[in-house]
Each structure stands twice: as C-alpha cells, then as structure tokens.
Amino acid sequence: MITVTYVSVDNVRKRRQFKTLTGASRWAREWIGNHPEIGMGYAVSGDGVGTIYVSGATLEQLFPSK
C-alpha cells in the first residue's frame, strides 16, 4: 500500500492510499505538479505552497525525471 500525504502552507492536509504506483503518482501530480523540487523525504510544488510526503514508494518513483 502506498500512502501519499499533501500538506499546504495554510495547513490543508489530504491523505490517500493507493494500491498502484500509477494512481499514487497521478494524485500527487494533481496537487503539486509534474516537476516539484525534491528534498530529503518530501517534494515541494514550484510555487512553494504544497508539499507531498510518501510511504510505501519513493518520491523518485512518483515523480520520475523522464
């Protein structure tokens, strides 16, 4: 099971669980875009408003560079 958590600067929190990497990646990209800044354990949208955390997969799997 892959758990993806979205947190915004105004403290909006959303968490979803997925059985597939495809579904998890699609949902994460809807919230912070296709090319976020990837840090140590989190990915941040280009405008800095939203952050994604993931367990059960890696950020590189959710946001491949290709």
Residue, then its C-alpha position, 0 to 999 in steps of 0.5 A: m500500500i502506498t500512502v501519499t500525504y499533501v500538506s499546504v502552507d495554510n495547513v490543508r492536509k489530504r491523505r490517500q492510499f493507493k494500491t498502484l504506483t500509477g494512481a499514487s503518482r497521478w494524485a500527487r501530480e494533481w496537487i503539486g505538479n509534474h516537476p516539484e523540487i525534491g528534498m530529503g523525504y518530501a517534494v515541494s510544488g514550484d510555487g512553494v505552497g504544497t508539499i507531498y510526503v510518501s510511504g510505501a514508494t519513493l518520491e523518485q518513483l512518483f515523480p520520475s525525471k523522464 
